[in-house]
Amino acid sequence: MNKHQTDNANAAAFPVDTIRAMFPALQRAGDFIFMDNAAGAQIPQSVLDAVTNHLVSHNVQRGGRYGRSVTVDQSVADARTSVALLINAYSSAEICFGMNATSFIRLVSLGIGQMLGERDEIVITDMDHDANIATWLALESAGAKFKWWRMREDGNLHVDDLRPLVSDRTRLVACTVTAHSIGSIVDVASVARIAHAAGAEVFLDCVHYGPHGLIDVQAWDCDYLVCSGYKNFSPHIGFLWGRFDTLKRLPTFREDFIPDEPPYKVEAGTFIYENVSGMDAAVQYLELIGRNLAPSNNRSRRENIVAGMGAIRDYELLLAREMLAVLKGCGATVYGVADEARINERVPTFCFNIGKLSPQRIVEEMAEMQIGIRDGHMYAPRLMKRLNLSMDSGAIRASLVHYNTVEEVHKFGEALGAIIARLS
Ligand SMILES: Cc1ncc(COP(=O)(O)O)c(C=O)c1O
């Protein structure tokens, strides 16, 4: 069997029914099809249980001397360990918990804004969520200058276009690992090589890639990375990773009683402990997928995560192929990677339009047919401009994760086809 056949065989063996049974929201939703996962994913029962267990059994402030409080300290420490394993951090002290990704990007940008000096250039892209653009552009008043790394016609960022933008003036390259709008995966390891060769740092927005593939900050050799738990089968929470020494140097706001050390100096105020427990359980859920698919007694937790995310990735490629075929069959203009031969460059997040039909109208009709997708600008005004789309109407996005099925993709196609026939 060649690699393609092996990947297909792995994908076909993916236990999607067992997985769906683990998600109470999917069980309760009847025929409703969740295809707005890029805006937030559903959570497995084990995550719900972890949140409930926190609230019922130790819903107290950490840092006390009594048992319940000590348990909270331990559960936060355990969650840092789990998230460190999820992303292959060098140490769990590099994992910082907080509200969401945007506030962390802002926090890092404010710190970097205070350290610009001679290196005052920041590279940003027109393929990112505005959270990873506007936060950097806000540093203009601190003297920052900007270089735009632009998406090519083929729907992705190319590192060849990055090289000429980076010099000894570059402080940082801020880019996405995967576009939340169109699903294109960026070669971030090459981004880090280019940036580091010029003495610059790399900030990665991993929010959209998180649920789709294996994160490895050591292999990618980046300097900062941010994720949102609620896209990753956990409740609302954000986490930031940075190299320990990098975080140690970063100016942050902290009260006098907070240690001047990562992660504490990066975590302003109290965060939501029940959701930290939920995030821990979400990592364990991904480990469980890996463990169940290839049972072995002596695999490490990270190895189970690698196996789990690998299986998810193979299965999602199958979904992506099906989805691409269905959209093409409906005559859609697919933004981003639309060539089946380049399917490895994408996740199953599809942004498209159907001729001149109103995205809003199509999405409303799909909602009536029990299919949850989204229309609009996808919080990516620069990308809308790049694609010649208006901010008002934008495009349609259908975003799948590993609990979606090929059958759902076909139902989606039938519903879309029927709507197109009615509206045309
Ligand atoms: C790629 C990407 N970056 C950043 C964000 C903002 O994340 P948060 O809501 O956690 O601030 C989102 C949210 O949709 C996103 O998709």
The ligand as a Gaussian input file, in Angstrom:
#p B3LYP/6-31G(d) Opt

LIG

0 1
 C       -7.427000      31.895000      14.313000
 C       -8.049000      32.609000      15.461000
 N       -7.299000      33.442000      16.181000
 C       -7.787000      34.093000      17.246000
 C       -9.105000      33.968000      17.606000
 C       -9.614000      34.680000      18.815000
 O       -9.707000      33.738000      19.843000
 P      -10.377000      34.091000      21.239000
 O      -11.847000      34.087000      21.020000
 O       -9.934000      32.985000      22.147000
 O       -9.872000      35.411000      21.676000
 C       -9.941000      33.130000      16.865000
 C      -11.373000      33.004000      17.207000
 O      -12.178000      32.621000      16.420000
 C       -9.391000      32.425000      15.774000
 O      -10.148000      31.608000      15.042000

